[in-house]
Amino acid sequence: MLQKTLGIVLRTLKYNDTSLIADIYTEVAGRASFIVKIPRSRKATVKSVLFQPLALVEMEADFPPNATLYKIKEAKSFYPFSTIPYDPYKSAIALFLAEFLYRAVREEAENRPLFAYLQHSIIWLDECRDSFANFHLVFLMRLSRFLGLYPNLDDYQTGDYFDLLNACFTPLRPQLHSSYVLPEESSRLTMLMRMNYETMHLFAMNRAERTRCLTIMNEYYRLHLPDFPVLKSLEVLKELFDAD
């Protein structure tokens, strides 16, 4: 059945000389994989340049029941980027978040609130002109709400540890495992939880603190999502901002 939908590109792989496979988070069907024919004609209705990391596309695709690989009939850009592909910092963030979402978001069902959050976040990053160094941290923290992983802040007290394995704050150091965060870093995480894109520039963090928060959050997701790997783009992002 042909259906129109918006989509967010997570990953593409070359299939052969005229095709690629694109993993896309769609508005109507959640995560889905598509076979994309790339004709060489300038008049082609689908062009490979559309399928860049985190690209927002508007497409018409065939969604037959029980299929695992769908076909795209037509595709065009829904929101052409003005800065992300041309800014090395934003490009690094986009590559990291695309890989992160590819590994973390596996739901093959409609989830419009999550799609709206992703769409809003990507457009915000593209339109932001400065003070976005904490963007990926705030993005990951708020993403955890949609995945059912958001920690409970109600019980937090100054001096608490954060138990990564049990997703809770505790006044006592966990004794049965080593997956926890010390009180000073726990305090920084609660600060992150209270940030949003508009206020994040008010919270100063140096490069070492930002890198440490990213490492903690990546480990948190690895503990709670099955088969979540070490991300290749994680070190690239750390190195780029470390050179800032």
Backbone as a ProteinNet text record, in pm:
[ID]
protein_1_A
[PRIMARY]
MLQKTLGIVLRTLKYNDTSLIADIYTEVAGRASFIVKIPRSRKATVKSVLFQPLALVEMEADFPPNATLYKIKEAKSFYPFSTIPYDPYKSAIALFLAEFLYRAVREEAENRPLFAYLQHSIIWLDECRDSFANFHLVFLMRLSRFLGLYPNLDDYQTGDYFDLLNACFTPLRPQLHSSYVLPEESSRLTMLMRMNYETMHLFAMNRAERTRCLTIMNEYYRLHLPDFPVLKSLEVLKELFDAD
[TERTIARY]
84.2	0	88.5	67.4	143.1	96.8	192.9	159.9	263.4	218.8	309.1	347.4	472.3	519.5	641.8	666.2	792.9	887.9	1016	1113.7	1242.3	1316.5	1446.7	1549.5	1648	1746.7	1843.4	1858.1	1948.7	2078.7	2065	2185.3	2156.7	2258.4	2246.8	2364.3	2337.2	2439.9	2425.9	2536.9	2532.6	2494.4	2396.3	2348.8	2411.1	2407.1	2476.8	2498.8	2533.5	2566.9	2449	2328.1	2211	2115	2153.4	2060.4	2134.8	2062.5	2113.2	2001	2039.2	1941.9	1948.8	1834.7	1827.6	1743.1	1798.7	1720.6	1668.2	1536.5	1470.7	1368.6	1366.8	1261.5	1146	1032.3	919.8	811.3	733	623.4	510.3	486.6	369.3	399.3	527.6	557.1	677.7	726.5	843.3	966.9	1054.8	1178.7	1147.7	1206.8	1184.2	1304.8	1323.2	1432.6	1375.3	1444	1395.2	1504	1463.6	1551.7	1527.7	1634.5	1622.3	1694.7	1621.2	1680.1	1732.6	1854.7	1916.5	1948.3	1852.2	1878.4	1980	2052.5	2155.2	2097.9	1972.5	1909.6	1891.1	1910.5	1889	1741.7	1655.2	1511.7	1459.4	1548.6	1507.1	1423.3	1323.1	1235.5	1297.5	1406.4	1476.8	1625.4	1690.2	1832.6	1906.5	2027.3	2103.5	2140.2	2154.6	2193.7	2089.6	1968	1862.6	1889.9	1968.7	1977.6	2107.2	2124.9	2237	2195.5	2291.4	2255.9	2162	2051.7	1947.2	1868.5	1885.3	1808.5	1659.3	1582.3	1436.5	1380.2	1315.5	1265.7	1114.5	1054.3	912.7	906.6	839.6	845.1	712.9	701.2	589.8	650	602.4	661.6	554	593.2	504	527.3	420.2	429.5	344.6	387.6	309.8	315.4	207.7	207.1	318.2	378	477.3	611	627.5	755.4	858.3	984.8	1092.5	1176	1156.6	1227.9	1128.3	1110.6	1008.8	1072.2	988.7	1036.9	987.2	1078.5	1043.8	1013.7	896.1	857.9	904.9	883	925.1	979.7	1074.4	1129.4	1181.2	1162.7	1216.8	1250	1330	1367.1	1247.4	1223.6	1117	1168.9	1294.8	1357	1503.9	1538.9	1679.3	1766.4	1874.8	1965.2	2035.9	2054.3	2128.6	2265.2	2283.9	2412.8	2474	2393.6	2447.2	2555.4	2535.9	2640.6	2767.9	2761.4	2871.3	2947.1	2895.7	2959.3	3019.7	3152.7	3213.5	3162.8	3128.9	3077.3	2936.6	2852.1	2716.2	2716.2	2806.3	2815.2	2854.8	2947.9	2990	2875.2	2800.1	2682.9	2581.5	2555.8	2457.7	2499.3	2626.8	2675.6	2660.1	2694.3	2682.7	2536.9	2447.9	2308.4	2240.5	2277.5	2221.2	2260.9	2389	2433.3	2366.9	2356.4	2293.1	2147.6	2072.4	1932.1	1916.9	2007.7	2003.2	2013.4	2095	2113.2	2005.7	1953.5	1865	1716.9	1675.4	1532.9	1500.5	1437.2	1413.4	1265.4	1182	1038.1	984.4	923.9	866.5	716.5	682.9	542.1	535.6	421.2	402	421.3	500.2	519.7	536.5	425.7	430.7	493.8	472.7	543.3	694.8	746.9	891.1	936.1	862	899.1	899.5	799.7	791.7	910.7	951.4	1067.3	1193.5	1213.8	1332.3	1333	1218.7	1209.2	1238.3	1176	1197.9	1345	1407.5	1546.6	1641.5	1620.7	1708.9	1698.1	1576.1	1556.5	1616	1601.2	1658.2	1810	1874.7	2019.9	2060.8	1989	2023.6	2006.9	1906.2	1877.8	1959.4	2011	2088.5	2219.8	2255.5	2377.4	2496.6	2473.8	2585	2533.4	2625.9	2593.4	2517.1	2568.9	2503.9	2595.8	2701.3	2798.3	2736.1	2629	2563	2443.6	2422.1	2301.3	2286.2	2391	2380	2352.4	2402.5	2377.8	2231.2	2177.8	2037.2	1948	1984.3	1908.6	1899.4	2012.6	2013.9	1937.2	1950.1	1879	1728.4	1680.7	1536.6	1486.2	1571.5	1533.6	1498.4	1565.8	1541.5	1396.8	1327.6	1185.7	1102.6	1132.7	1054.2	1084.7	1200.3	1238.8	1211.6	1147.8	1114.2	1233.6	1337.4	1460.5	1491.9	1401.5	1432.4	1439.4	1549.3	1563.1	1464.2	1431.8	1342.2	1422.6	1388.7	1459.5	1401.7	1282.6	1211.1	1287.5	1362.9	1431	1573.2	1616.1	1755	1781	1891	1940.4	2087	2129.4	2269.9	2359.7	2459.7	2551.2	2516.1	2405	2365.4	2456.5	2469.4	2527.1	2415.8	2454.6	2356.3	2387.9	2294.1	2306.3	2263.2	2360.6	2330.7	2249.7	2280	2213.7	2066.7	2035.4	1898	1828	1895.6	1837.5	1777.1	1852.2	1800.5	1915.4	1879.7	1975.5	1970.1	2085.6	2092.6	2197.3	2170.5	2269.4	2388	2374	2479	2545.9	2675.1	2747.9	2700.1	2658.2	2616.3	2728.9	2693.8	2792.9	2799.3	2692.7	2683.9	2731.6	2762.5	2811.9	2888.9	2959.3	3043.5	2986.7	2862.9	2801.9	2728.7	2804.4	2744.9	2829.1	2770.4	2834.9	2854.2	2970.5	3001.4	2915.6	2901.4	2810.7	2834	2958.1	2983.7	2929.4	2951.1	2901.5	2751.1	2696.4	2550.6	2484.2	2545.4	2492.1	2491.2	2597.1	2604.7	2496.7	2467.6	2363	2225.3	2198.7	2069.2	2056.3	2168.3	2167.5	2130.4	2188	2155	2007.6	1952.8	1812.8	1718.3	1763.3	1678.4	1697.9	1795.3	1821.2	1721.2	1702.7	1640.3	1724.9	1688.5	1771.6	1784.5	1679.7	1681.7	1763.9	1776.1	1846.9	1984.7	2020	2143.5	2269.2	2262.2	2379.9	2409.3	2312.5	2331.2	2411.5	2428.6	2498.3	2638.2	2737	2873.6	2934.9	2994.5	3072.2	3198.2	3309.7	3430.7	3432.3	3532.2	3535.5	3544.2	3623.1	3638.2	3506	3434	3305.1	3203.3	3203.6	3109.9	3140.1	3268.2	3308.3	3271.1	3290.2	3256.5	3105.5	3024.7	2879.1	2837.7	2900.2	2867.8	2903.5	3017.9	3059.2	2961.2	2918.7	2823.9	2690.5	2640.8	2512.1	2516.9	2629	2644.2	2644.3	2713	2716.1	2577.7	2504.4	2368.3	2279.2	2285.4	2206.4	2253.8	2382.4	2435.7	2385.6	2370.3	2321.8	2174.8	2097	1951.6	1892.9	1973.5	1924.3	1998.4	1927.8	1992.7	2084.6	2202.2	2296.3	2337.9	2337.1	2380.5	2533.1	2597.1	2743.4	2816.1	2947.6	3029.9	3020.4	2981.5	2957	3087.6	3105.9	3228.1	3240.5	3126.9	3130.5	3150.4	3145.6	3158.7	3294.7	3400.8	3534.9	3559.6	3501.4	3515.2	3455.1	3337.6	3271.6	3354	3407.4	3488.9	3612.3	3677.7	3800.1	3773.4	3661.8	3631.1	3605	3525	3495.8	3612.8	3700.2	3817.2	3914.2	3901	3986.8	3925.2	3805.3	3734.4	3811.4
-118.7	0	124.7	213.1	337.3	433.2	494	584.1	696	817.5	930.2	946.3	981.4	998.7	1088.6	1151.2	1218	1116.7	1137.8	1045.1	1115.3	1053.6	1103	994.9	1027.6	928.5	897.2	768.3	724.7	667.5	586.8	523.9	480.6	483.4	429.4	337.1	233.5	140.6	120.8	121.5	96	-49.9	-72.2	-207.6	-259.3	-178.9	-207.6	-74.7	-78.4	44.8	139.9	87.4	173	176.1	118.4	111.9	129.6	175.9	177	135.5	93.9	60.5	170.2	228.6	338.3	298.1	315	298.5	435.7	446.4	575.7	565	665.5	670.1	749.9	683.2	745.9	789.6	884.4	935.5	834.9	753.1	665	521	480.2	339.1	317.7	422.9	406.8	374.5	295.6	256.7	160.9	186.9	100.8	107.3	-0.1	-7.4	-1.6	72.6	93.8	63	3.3	-9.8	112.8	183.8	310.3	297.3	305.2	304.7	444.5	451	580	586.1	624	638.3	750.5	740.4	840	963.4	959.7	1071	1190.7	1311.3	1432.6	1450.4	1387.6	1399.3	1291.5	1216.5	1108.2	1162	1084.6	1126.4	1099.6	1023.7	996.3	1018.9	1099.2	1128.5	1090.9	1036.1	988	1099.9	1223.2	1335.2	1363.1	1315.8	1335.2	1259	1151.9	1057.4	1075.7	1196.4	1227.8	1206.7	1191.7	1168.7	1275.5	1231.1	1312.9	1396.6	1371.4	1444.9	1421.6	1527.5	1519.6	1508.6	1396.1	1370.6	1349.5	1387.4	1361.7	1259.7	1148.1	1041.2	967.9	900.4	808.8	670.5	576.3	442.5	336.4	218.3	103.3	28	10.5	-59.2	-186.9	-291.5	-415.2	-484.6	-554	-624.7	-729.2	-740.9	-844	-825.2	-715.4	-690.3	-638.2	-662.6	-610.7	-505.7	-495.6	-397.4	-333.3	-203.2	-132.9	-57.1	-21.3	50.3	194.9	286.3	427.8	461.7	518.8	558	698.6	791	929.6	982.2	1074.1	1136	1274.8	1364.5	1499.5	1551.3	1654.4	1712.2	1783.2	1753.2	1821.9	1951	1947.7	2065.9	2068.9	2143.1	2150.6	2216.4	2150.2	2204.3	2329.2	2425.9	2545.9	2551.5	2475.7	2483.1	2347.5	2246.6	2119.4	2059.3	2050.3	1988	2071.2	2199.7	2291.7	2333.9	2298.4	2331	2202.3	2194.2	2068.4	2020.8	2113	2073.3	2015.9	2083.3	2033.7	1901.4	1889.9	1765.6	1649.3	1674.6	1569.7	1529.7	1628.5	1598.8	1517	1556.2	1485.5	1341	1318.2	1181.9	1097.6	1157.1	1084.8	1051.9	1150.8	1128.2	1032.2	1037.1	942.9	800.3	780.4	646.9	605.4	699.2	669.9	627.1	702.4	670.1	538.7	511	383.9	267	280.6	172.4	171.4	289.2	298.6	288.8	340.4	347.2	234.3	130.5	11.2	-20.5	64.1	40.3	53.1	-54.3	-54.5	-28.3	83.4	122.2	274	327.4	471.9	526.4	632.7	702.6	850.8	917.4	1056.3	1152.4	1134.6	1224.3	1214.5	1093	1077.8	1139.2	1115.2	1173.6	1326	1382.8	1528.7	1583	1510.3	1552	1551.3	1445	1434.9	1544.6	1564.5	1666.4	1805.6	1838.4	1969.2	1987	1883.5	1893.2	1915.7	1842.1	1854.4	1993.6	2042.9	2176.3	2282.4	2264	2358.7	2366.2	2250.9	2248.6	2319.8	2295.7	2357.7	2508.8	2556.8	2700.5	2774.7	2702.9	2767.7	2821.5	2941.2	3004	2989.9	2975.5	2960.4	2897.2	2870.5	2816.9	2684.8	2591.7	2461	2346.4	2378.8	2276.6	2168.3	2201.1	2102.7	2035.8	2064.5	2016.1	1865.1	1790.6	1644.3	1585.6	1652	1603	1621.7	1739.8	1765.7	1675	1658.2	1570.6	1429.4	1372.4	1234.6	1222.3	1322.7	1317.4	1318.5	1403.9	1412.1	1295.1	1238.3	1118.7	1003.5	996.9	886.9	882.6	997.4	999.3	914.2	926.3	855.3	705.8	668	527.3	462.9	537.7	482.3	467.8	548.8	534.7	657.1	753.2	878.8	857.1	896	874.3	959.3	913.1	986.1	1090.4	1216.9	1325.1	1358.2	1308.2	1348.1	1310.6	1201.4	1152.5	1205.7	1292.3	1337.1	1430.7	1405.5	1492.6	1522.7	1641.6	1677.6	1574.9	1527.3	1426.6	1285.1	1266.2	1132.6	1081	949.7	881.1	858.6	836.3	793.3	650.5	562.3	420.2	401.8	382.3	368.9	243.3	136.6	9.2	12.1	75.2	78.7	211.5	300.7	428.2	508.2	521.6	596.3	662.6	765.5	831.2	764.5	754.4	687.1	754.5	767.8	830.6	738.9	609.4	511.8	462.3	443.7	389.5	247	214.6	77.4	-22.2	-133.8	-232.5	-354.7	-378.8	-502.7	-487.8	-366.8	-345.5	-214.1	-190	-69.9	33.1	13.4	105.5	217	310.9	424.3	548.1	662.4	791.6	858.9	916.7	982.5	1108	1152.2	1263.5	1390.1	1429.7	1552.4	1541.3	1424.5	1404.8	1384.8	1327.2	1313.7	1450.4	1544.5	1680.4	1742.5	1716.3	1770.2	1707.8	1579.2	1513.1	1571.1	1601.4	1661.7	1799.1	1869.8	1998.3	1976.8	1874	1842.3	1808.1	1736.2	1695.2	1814.8	1924.4	2043.5	2139.6	2110.5	2196.9	2173.1	2274.2	2254.6	2331.5	2327	2388.7	2539.8	2601.3	2746.6	2790.9	2706.3	2745.9	2682.7	2589.6	2513.1	2600.3	2714.8	2801.3	2869	2864.8	2927.2	2838.1	2711.4	2615.2	2592.3	2646.6	2637	2502.4	2437.2	2315.8	2325.9	2282.6	2280.4	2153.3	2141.4	2028.4	1895.4	1888.7	1762.8	1720.5	1816.2	1785.6	1739	1805.9	1769.1	1628.2	1597.7	1465.6	1358.1	1387.2	1290.3	1264.9	1369.8	1351.9	1265.4	1286.8	1207.7	1060.6	1035.3	898	830.5	901.7	846	814.4	905.4	885.1	770.2	758.5	646.2	513.3	511.2	389.3	358.1	460.7	441.5	373.2	422.6	360	217.5	194.9	60.5	-39.4	6.7	-81.3	-117	-28.5	-46.1	-83.5	-78	-117.4	-241.8	-346.5	-470.7	-449.3	-508.4	-509.1	-368.8	-274.8	-138.9	-136.6	-107.7	-120.5	7.1	-1.2	118.9	189.9	315.4	387.6	439.6	416.7	460.1	611.7	679.9	826.2	894.8	819	879.2	945.6	876.3	931.8	1048.9	1042.2	1153.1	1279.6	1265.7	1381.6	1436.9	1349.1	1392.8	1468.3	1414.7	1476.4	1612.4	1623.2	1748.6	1859.4	1830.9	1934.3	1957.1	1857.3	1875.8	1974.3	1986.5	2080.2	2219.4	2233.2	2363	2471.5
0	0	0	-97.6	-103.4	5.4	73.2	181.6	186.7	214	227.8	374.1	397.8	534.2	536.7	649.6	675.3	737.2	718.1	773.8	811.7	903.6	948.3	918.2	838.1	793.9	908.1	937.7	1042.6	986.1	879	821.7	679.3	595.5	460.3	431.7	353.1	308.5	158.8	89.6	-53.6	-76.8	-161.5	-191	-320.2	-423.6	-548.6	-620.8	-747.8	-819.2	-834	-825.9	-848.7	-730.3	-617	-503.4	-371.2	-272.7	-136.5	-42.4	75.8	180.2	285.3	313.6	409.6	528.7	647.4	771.4	809.5	817.5	836.6	949	1035.5	1136.7	1078.6	1056.1	987	1084	1038.8	1120.8	1133.2	1029.4	1027.7	1066.5	1062	1087.1	1177.6	1242.2	1326.9	1244.5	1301.9	1234.7	1119.7	1003	887.1	795.1	718	621	480.1	393.8	257.9	156.1	45.5	-69	-156.8	-186.7	-259	-392.9	-500.3	-633.3	-664.5	-712	-741.8	-891.2	-971.7	-1115.9	-1139.1	-1248.1	-1279.1	-1347.5	-1385.2	-1454.6	-1361.4	-1414.2	-1334.6	-1299.3	-1375.5	-1352.4	-1257.2	-1197.1	-1107.8	-992.8	-951	-841.4	-704.4	-699.4	-573.8	-598.1	-514.8	-530.4	-402	-418.9	-303	-207.3	-257.3	-171.2	-63.5	-83.4	15.9	144.7	137.4	247.7	327	378.5	465.7	611.4	704.4	844.8	900.1	955	1016.6	915.7	786.8	687	706.7	688.6	698.5	557.1	530.1	395.3	396.8	286.9	263.4	150.6	174.2	75.3	61.8	-50.2	-73.8	-91.4	-11.4	-12	-7.3	-52.5	-50.1	80.4	160.2	288.7	284.7	212.7	211.9	347.7	386.7	515.9	522.2	640.2	669.4	596.6	526.9	459.9	560.3	532.9	617.4	544.9	414	333.4	237.7	250.6	173.6	56.3	-39.7	-157.8	-156.4	-182.8	-191.9	-338.2	-360.1	-495.7	-527.2	-435.1	-452.4	-320.3	-328.7	-207.1	-239.7	-144.3	-157.6	-18.7	-13.7	115.1	176.7	303	375.7	437.8	479.6	541.2	498.4	395.3	351.3	458.9	495.9	597.1	544	634.6	598.4	666.3	777.4	848.3	882.3	911.1	962	871.7	740.2	657.3	643.6	680	653.7	779.4	894.4	1021.6	1077.9	1097.5	1142.3	1277.7	1366.7	1497.3	1484.6	1409.1	1389.1	1311.3	1213.6	1137.1	1227	1319.2	1412.2	1503.7	1552.3	1635.2	1556.9	1431	1349	1324.9	1294.4	1272.5	1398.3	1512.5	1639.3	1671.3	1660.1	1695.9	1598.3	1470.9	1374.1	1410.3	1445.3	1486.2	1617.1	1709.7	1838.2	1818	1739.2	1715.9	1640.6	1548.2	1475.6	1572.4	1675.1	1772.7	1881.2	1915.5	2032.3	1998.9	1883.5	1850	1753.3	1803.7	1722	1704.7	1758.7	1755.8	1613.6	1565.1	1430.1	1439	1498	1513.8	1524.2	1489.3	1493.3	1634.8	1644.4	1771.1	1738.3	1717.6	1671.3	1772.2	1903.6	1996.6	1984.1	1970	1952.5	1820.9	1714.2	1585.5	1594.4	1657.9	1671.2	1749.9	1854.1	1932.9	1847.7	1771.2	1686.6	1580.3	1516.7	1412.1	1468.2	1580.1	1643.3	1679.9	1734.4	1779.3	1662	1554.1	1437.8	1376.1	1361.7	1305.1	1397.7	1528.2	1624	1607.7	1596.2	1580.1	1451.5	1343.6	1216	1222	1292.3	1296.3	1401	1500.2	1606.3	1550.3	1588.5	1536.5	1631.1	1760.1	1853.7	1982.9	2075.6	2208.9	2201.4	2119.9	2109	2154.6	2229	2269.5	2357.5	2430.4	2516.8	2448.7	2321.3	2253	2261.6	2228.5	2224.1	2362.7	2466.5	2602.4	2641.1	2613.9	2643.4	2558.1	2432.6	2342.9	2399.5	2440.4	2490.8	2622	2707	2834.1	2811.3	2723.8	2698.1	2615.3	2531.6	2456	2549.9	2664.3	2757.5	2806.3	2806.5	2844.4	2748.8	2619.4	2518.5	2516.9	2570.8	2572.8	2708.1	2797.9	2929.2	3021.4	3001.3	3079.1	3163.6	3169.1	3237.5	3388.4	3452	3596.8	3676.8	3794.6	3883.9	3962.1	3939.8	4008.6	4145.4	4173.4	4295.6	4421.5	4415.8	4535.7	4550	4459.2	4463.4	4581	4650	4756	4729.3	4762.1	4744.3	4811.8	4739.2	4792.7	4752.7	4680	4635.3	4523.7	4521	4406	4303.4	4178.2	4079.4	4038.8	4067.6	4035.3	3890	3799.7	3657.3	3628.1	3699.4	3671.7	3710.8	3823.5	3872.1	3844.4	3775.1	3731	3846	3952.7	4068.1	4143.1	4219.9	4307.6	4444	4507.2	4636.8	4724.5	4853.7	4942.6	4972	4942.7	4972.9	4845.6	4851.1	4737.2	4709.1	4585.7	4554.8	4582.9	4646.2	4687.1	4595	4518.6	4441.3	4297.4	4255.3	4119.3	4116	4005.9	3995.2	3897.9	3854	3757.9	3831.8	3881.9	3952.6	3927.8	3961.8	3940.5	4075.5	4095.5	4222.8	4241.8	4367.8	4397.8	4315.1	4295.1	4218.9	4076	4014.6	3878.5	3877	3982.6	3993.1	3993.7	4062.2	4067	3927.9	3851.7	3714.9	3626.9	3647.6	3570.3	3600.8	3725.7	3758.8	3693.5	3683	3613	3466.1	3404.8	3265.9	3248.9	3344.7	3336.2	3337.6	3395.5	3405.2	3287.8	3203	3088.2	2975.8	2892.8	2761.8	2660.2	2534.1	2430.9	2450.3	2501.8	2518.3	2637.9	2739.3	2861.8	2876.2	2790.1	2812.3	2807.8	2738.1	2731.5	2865.2	2957.8	3088.4	3183.2	3147.7	3232.8	3175.3	3242	3192.2	3228.3	3128.5	3150.8	3066.7	3124	3042.8	2958.2	2872.6	2780.1	2852.5	2959.5	3033.1	3096.8	3154	3216.1	3112	2996.8	2890.3	2838.2	2820.4	2772.2	2873.1	3000.5	3104.6	3107.9	3095.3	3091.5	2972.8	2859	2740.8	2762.2	2824.4	2853	2948	3052.1	3149	3081.8	3000.4	2936.7	2836	2764.8	2672.3	2747.2	2862	2943.6	2999.4	3036.5	3088.7	2985.1	2862.3	2757	2728.9	2733.1	2708.3	2812.8	2935.7	3042.1	3025.3	2961.5	2960	2824.4	2719.8	2587.6	2540.4	2501	2458.8	2338.9	2345.1	2232.5	2187.9	2279.7	2244.9	2245.7	2130.7	2120	2160.8	2159.9	2169.7	2035.8	2036.3	1912.3	1852.5	1722.9	1655.2	1654.9	1644	1633.4	1768.3	1877.1	2010	2027.1	1992.1	2008.9	1914.3	1795.2	1700.8	1760.3	1819.6	1879.3	1995.7	2079.1	2191.1	2143.7	2042.5	1993.3	1929.5	1858.3	1791.6	1892.8	1991.4	2091	2184.5	2197.2	2280.1	2214.4	2082.9	2011	2002.7	2062.1	2055.2	2130.2
[MASK]
++++++++++++++++++++++++++++++++++++++++++++++++++++++++++++++++++++++++++++++++++++++++++++++++++++++++++++++++++++++++++++++++++++++++++++++++++++++++++++++++++++++++++++++++++++++++++++++++++++++++++++++++++++++++++++++++++++++++++++++++++++

